[in-house]
């Protein structure tokens, strides 16, 4: 009695793959030529690829392997611009030179390139604090 099964027989796709494959088929049946795959379907495909692997998912959903791989890697990679809250850094006060009038320039630069230059000619530090707070709250 031969108990070996042929490796050329396709295995039945898991239920999750079958469900998303049906959604892809429905979208393909109604889409207009040249229309891109919706982000929701790409996300579902990438989620399935994490569970079932790239090749089985791409084959079941009739997707390009390389395109699915790029989507999967993009979902895993941290996105630029998504940073945590700014970190507060306390600097020791700078002593003013004897006889100084408190005039000078303060320059703030955010990581995204936004720049604020304050000239301390007529305004005191207390006057400028609300402006600095507003600048630091702004997303770069």
C-alpha positions, 0 to 999 in steps of 0.5 A: 500500500502506497501512503505517499502523497504527490507533492504536485497536488495543491493544498487547500488554502486556509480560510483566511486566504480564501476569504481575502482571495474572494474579496480580491476577485470581487474587486477585480470583477468591478474595478476599472482598468488601471485602478490601483488595489485599495490600501485595505486589500494590500493591508489584508494581504500583508497581514496574511503574508506574515502568517502564511508566508509570501509565496503562498499568499501571493499565489492564492491572491494572484499578486506579484510576489515582489509587490507584496514583499515591498508592502510587507516590508513597508508595514514592518519598517518604522515610518519616518516622521513618527517620532515620540514626543520631544525630549526636554534637555535642560542646559545650565544657565549661561552667566551674562558678562558683567555690565551686559544688558541681556541682549543677544540672539537665541536660535532654535532649530527643529529636527525637520528643519524649522528654524526660529531666531529671536533677537533679544533687543527689546524683549525680555526672556519672559516675553519670548517664552510663549513664542518659544513654547508655540514653536516647540509645539509645532510639528516639524 
